[in-house]
Amino acid sequence: MDNCILPEFHWRRILNEKYEVTPAPKVYSLMTPDHDGQELSVKIKSPVPLTVALLPSHLADRVFDKTLTLTDALDKTGCKERGVQSMSFNCTFNVANGPQTLFILPDIDFSGRKKANVEVNTVKCVEHCELLDPPANP
């Protein structure tokens, strides 16, 4: 029994917001994953279609600063959805990618005030976390 102790994980909400959709991207600096394969669940509900992507923060910063196109950044991530209005999807983290940012941008021009809901949950280590493999040094 002594060798049967494993890290224990629980789902934790890290974001739950209703926000006004604007032509500018909505950027949430979320977290640095604590282990490879860490799960993330994203739920979106919006009156207009959105592109939603989980990007390494350094890429999200470059897109926001317009030194990298969104298309180029999306090519570098597997965690993305386009045309989202009501959807839940899951992604997994790679520790080597470092801190992560949720990037949300309307896919179409629109008029008037629109509100979208975004909820993000992740699996976090809550017990025996010292047993996780340490992150590799890049």
Stockholm file with secondary structure:
# STOCKHOLM 1.0

chainA/1-138         MDNCILPEFHWRRILNEKYEVTPAPKVYSLMTPDHDGQELSVKIKSPVPLTVALLPSHLADRVFDKTLTLTDALDKTGCKERGVQSMSFNCTFNVANGPQTLFILPDIDFSGRKKANVEVNTVKCVEHCELLDPPANP
#=GR chainA/1-138 SS CGGGCCCEEEEEEEEEEEEECCSSCEEEEEECCSSTTCEEEEEEEEEEEEEEEEEEHHHHHHHHTTSSCHHHHHTTCSCEEEEEEEEEEEEECCGGGCSEEEEEEESSCCCSCCEEEEEEEEEEEEESGGGSCCCCCC
#=GC SS_cons         CGGGCCCEEEEEEEEEEEEECCSSCEEEEEECCSSTTCEEEEEEEEEEEEEEEEEEHHHHHHHHTTSSCHHHHHTTCSCEEEEEEEEEEEEECCGGGCSEEEEEEESSCCCSCCEEEEEEEEEEEEESGGGSCCCCCC
//
